[in-house]
C-alpha cells in the first residue's frame, strides 16, 4: 500500500519549522507534499495545489516565526501568502480534509485561519512524540475530525467567533492561547487537559 500523502503549507523562510516537521514525518509511512507559499509548483498553480490536496489525506499549516513576521511586515508578499493560504484552506475544507494549524514552539499565530479542525502549539520532535503518532494514524487511514475525542473538543468562547476545533495541548492553570480564527486571547484559569 502506498504511503499516505500529507499536504504541508508553510513559508520558505521557516527552515527550522520545516526541518522539525520533516524529522517527525520521515519515521512514519507518509509522503509529504511541501507547498511553500513563495515557491509555487507547476502552472497553473491553482490546479497543481487543488490536485495535490485532492491526493492528500490531510493539510497541515505550519506557523513558524517567519510566517508571523511576514504578516507583521504586510505588503505585497503578505498579500500573496494570504491569498494562497486562504485558497488552500478553502480547497481542503471543500474536500472535507482535516486541517491542522500547528504553531512552532513559542510562536503565536497573528492571522486568521477561517477553517481548521485541529490546533496544536509546538512541534514535538522526540521519537514517538505526539505529532509522530498523529502522522502514523493518518498513514493507517485514521482521521481527527472535530469531536473525535470528547476531551479535546474546544469551542472559542468569543461569541462573534464560534470556531470549534480539537485543541491538542495540555495547558496549565492560568495559561492562555490565541484563537487561530478570531485571534482573541483565551485564558484557561482551570487549565486544559490536566
N, C-alpha and C positions, 0 to 999 in steps of 0.2 A: 504494500500500500504506500503511495507517495506521501511525502511529508505535507502537513497542513501548511498553507501559505498564510502568513501574518503580515498585514499591511501596517507599516510603521511610518508615521509622518513626523518630521522634525526639521529644524533648521540646520543647514550645513555647518554653521558656526558652533553648534553644540557637540563637538567631537567627543568630549568626555561622557556626556549623556549617552551618545550612541555606543561608545565603547562599553559602558556598563551594561546596557541592554543586550548588546551582541554577546557579551560574555555569558550572560544568563541563557540566551537562546541557543547558543552553539551546543549546549549539553542536551537539548531536547529535540524531539522529532518534528521540528518545524523549519520552514524556509521563510526567511524574512524578505519581504519586498520593501526596500527602503525608498521612501519618497521624500527627498529634501526639497523644501519649498523653492530654493533657488536653482535647483538642478533638475529641470523638467526632462522627462524621457521623450521617447519618440513622438513626433507630431502626428495627428492632432493631440495635444496634451490632455485635453478633457477626456478624450476617448481612451487614451492609454491608462489614465487614472481610473476611469469607470470600469474598464476591463480588469484591471489589477484588483480593484475592490471586489468585483463580482467573483473573482477566482480565490478570494481570501475568506478565511473563517472569522476574522475579527480585525478591527482597526485599533491601533494604539497611537495616541497623540502623546509624544514625549515633550514635556515642557521643561526646557533647560534654561540656564541663566542668560544665554544669548538670545533666545526667543523672547524672554521677558524684556531684555534690553532693547530689542528691535521694536517692540511695542512702545516703550518709553520714548524712543527716538522718533517714531512715527514716519511720516513722509511716504514717498513712492514705494520704497522697499517694504514697509509695513503693509501698505495697501495691497500690494501683490500677495504677500504672505497671507493676509487676512482673507482675501478672495479665494485663494486655493484651499485654505483651511476650511472655510465655510462650504465650499463645493465638495470636498472630500467627506466631511461630516454629513452633509446632506445626502450624498450618494449612499454612504454607509447606513444611514437611517432608512432610506428608501429600500435598501436591500435587506433590512432587518438584521444587520450585523450588530454585535456588541461593539460599543465604542468606549474605550478606556482613555481616561486622561490621567497620565502619571507625571507628577511633578518630581523633578530630580531633587535630591536632598537639599533642604533649606531653600527651596525656590517656591515663591508664592505666585500663583497664576494672576495675571493682570489684564486679561482679555476674556470676554465671554465665549463659552462653548455652549451653543444652544441645545445640543442634544448629546447626551452621554448616558451610559447606564452603569459605569464603574469609575470610581475616583480613588486614587491612591497617592499618598505623599511619600516620596522616596523610592529609590530603586535598590533593592536588596541583592547584592551580588554574591553572597556566600553560597556555597554548594547546597543545593536542595532548599533554597530560600523560597519565600512566598511567590515571587514572580516566576521562578522556575516551575513551581507546582501549577501555577496558572497556565503557563505555556504548555506544559505537559498535558494538562486537561484538554486544551484546545487540540493538541495533537491526537488525543484519544476521542475527539468528537464532542466534548462537553461544551456547554455554554454557561455564561454568567449573566443571564437576563436579570432585570430588576426583580428583586424579591426572591432570588434563588435561595437565599438564606435570610430567614426572618431577623436574625441578629445584626445583619449588615444593612438592612433596608434603611435608607435615610431620606427624609423629606426636608427640604430647605424651609426654615421657619419664616422666611420673608414672604409675606402674603402676596406680594406682587411678583414673586418668582415662581414658586410651586414646583421647582425642579425636584426630581426624585432619582436617586441613584444608589448603588451599593457603595458604602464607604468602607474601605478595606484597611483601616488603620486603628491601632489602639491609641487613644488619646487620654492623657492623664487629666485628673480633675483640674479645671481652670484653663486648660489649653484651648486654643482657637484655631480655626482654619478660615479660608476664603472660599465661598461657594463658587465653583467654576462656571456657573451660569449667570448669576446676578452680581458676583464679585463682592457681595456684602460679607463682612466678618461674622463668623458664627462661633460663639463660645460654648464650651462644654463644662459647666460648673460641676457636673457629676462624672465627667469623663465619658468615654465611649469604648465599648468592648472590654471593659476592665473585668 
